[in-house]
Each structure stands twice: as structure tokens, then as C-alpha cells.
């Protein structure tokens, strides 16, 4: 009979420990869900700030180009100005050279075209960032993702629903009526 009490006592102890472990696991699950929500909000804020910075750089570049054009009054036959970092991405059309794009955009296209010519598939923004030799910080990855998305929106790249990018060209509607970014 003493042996039966000992077994019951051990079972009771194990049940208490199991209950405590179950409570701890549930608390950690709730904390993980809360942290996932906080992370998602932080990532959205980062995306907004990256886009805001790029929009500002682009607007300043356009403003500087317009000021220069007004003060210099060059003839209309002058060659198009060289692209500047943060400049607009024109919609792709047949015969439009890659050189109309800013250097950062040209490098993203070059990485994907090299991969395509080697018979390899599409890349995620993180992989493009690594191929470009940039630091693997979230800000750099988000910057590359933003530029690749812009290229895809303008028809220079193809973006899959999985967020992967590949080479390919497609005509898109001119953004004259909408945003110039």
C-alpha cells in the first residue's frame, strides 16, 4: 500500500509539472504572437521610411534638373542628362536602353540578367542584395526590394507572387497621370 501512495504522489508531481510547462508554453506562444505583430509593424514603418527617403531624393533630383534646364536654356537637341541616383524609372518600351536608369537600377538588372543567362531562376530581394555585395542589413534589403518592385511596376522586371524577381520586359501604362516615382 505504501508503494501505491508513492506512485500516486509521483504521478501528482508529474501532473503539476506538466501543467506548469503547459502554462509556460502558452505564455510563450502569446508573447511570440505579440512580438510577430510588433515586428510586422516595424517592417511596415521601415518600408514607409525607405520609400519616403527615395521619393525625397527623386523629387530633389527632378527639382535640380528643372532648375538647371531653366537657367541654362540649352537647345532641344542636347543629349538626355545622365541618370542620377534616385532618379525616376521610366516605363520600359522597345528600344529604350538600360542606360536611362540610375546606376543602382542598372546593377539590379545586370544581376538578374546574368542569372537568367546562366539558366538560373528568379531571386528574392535578399539574394539580389547579396549578389550586389551590399551589407545584409534590413535597410539595404528593403532598399533593393523597393528598387526591384519599382522596376517590375515599370515593366523592366517580372515579379512573382512569391516576391521573387526575374528578367523579362512588358509594356506598362505611362505613369504621366500618376506618381513619377
N, C-alpha and C positions, 0 to 999 in steps of 0.2 A: 504494500500500500504506500509506503514512503516513496517507492520508485515511481508510482503513478502521479503523486503530487509533484515530484521533481520534474517529470516530463511536462505536466500541465504548467508548471512555473516557467520552464524553459520556453514552451510554446507561447505563453503570455508575453514573455520578454521579447521574443522574436516578432510577435504581432505588434507590440508597441514600437519596436524599431522600424518595422515595415511601414506603419502608419506615419511615423516621423519622416521617413525617407520619402513617402508619397507626398506629404505636405511640402517638403523642401523642393521636390521636383516640380510640383505645381507652382510654387512661388517663383522658381527659376524660369519656368515657361512664361509666366506673366511678365516677368522682368525682361525676358528676351523679346516678347511681343512689343512691349513698351519701347525698348531700345531700337527695334526694327522700325517703328513709327518715327522715332526721333531721327534715325539715320535717313529715312526716306525724305523727311522734311529738310534735313541738312543738305542732301543731294539736290533737291529741287532749288533750294536757295543758292547753292553753288552754280547750278546751271544758269539761273537768272543772272547772277553776277558776272559769269563768263560772257554771256550774251550781251549784257549791258556794256561791259568794257569793250567788246568787239564793235558794238554799234557806235559807241562814242569815238573810237579810233577811226572807224569808217566815216562818220559824219565829219570829223575834223579833217580827214584827208580830202573829202569831197569839197569842203568849205575852202581849204587851202588851194585846191586845184581850180576852183571857180574864181577865187581872188586873183590867182596868178594869171588865169586866162583873161580876165577883165583888164588887168593892168598892163599886160604885155600886148594884147590885141594882135596876135600872130595871124598870118594868113591861114585860111581853112585847109590848105594843102599840107600843113605841118603834120608830121607823124604823130600817132597817138602817144600820149605820155606813158612812160614805163609804169607798170603796176607798182603800187606801194603796199607795204604790209597793212592789212585791214581794209583794203580797197574792196569795192563791190565785186560780186561774182556775176558776170553776165550769163544769161541763159545760153546753153550750148546750141549751136546751129552748125550745119555743114560748112566747112571751110574756115571756121573760127579757130585760130591757133591757140595752143595751150599757153603761149606767152602772154596772153591778155590777162591771165590770172596772176595774183600775187605769188611770190616765191613759196610761201608755206603751202598754198593750194597746189602748186605745181609739184612739190615734193610728195604730197599725199597721192596725187595721181600717178607719179612715177613709181612709187612703192607698189601700188595696186596693178599697174600695167606690167611691171617686172614680174610680179607674182603670176599674173594671168599668162604671160608669155612662157613661163616655166610650167604651165599646165596645172597650177595650183588654184585652189578655191578662194572664196572671199575671206576677208579678215574683219575682226572686231576692232573697235577703236583702240583698245588696249594693245592689240598686236601691231597695229599701224604705228602707235606711239613707240613701241619697242623697235620696230624696223627703222624708224626715223632717228633712233639713237637718243631720244629725249628721256629725261628723268621719268620714272614711273610713279609720279605723284598724281593724285586725283585731279588736280588742276590742269596738268598737262594732258591727261587722258581726256578730260572733258573738253579742253580746247580743241584737240584733234577730232573728237566726236562732233563738236559743233561745226567745224570746218567741213568734215566729211558729209554731214547732213545737208549743209548749205550746197555743197557740190551736187549731192543727189537731188535736192529740190530744183536745182537749175539744169539738171539733165546731164551733168558731166560724169556722174557715177550712178550705180544702181544700189539701192539699199533694200535688203531683205527684211521681212518682218521680224526676224531674229536679231536685227540690229547689226548685221554683218554687211560690209560694203565690198563691191566688186566693180571691175571696169565695165563699161558699156555706156552708150550715149543714147539719149532720147530727147526729142523735141519737147519743150515745155512752153506754156504761155508766157509771154513777156510780162515782167513784173512792173511795167511802167505805171500802172494804176495802183499798185500796192507798195509794199516795203521795198526799199532799194538794197537791203542787206542780204 
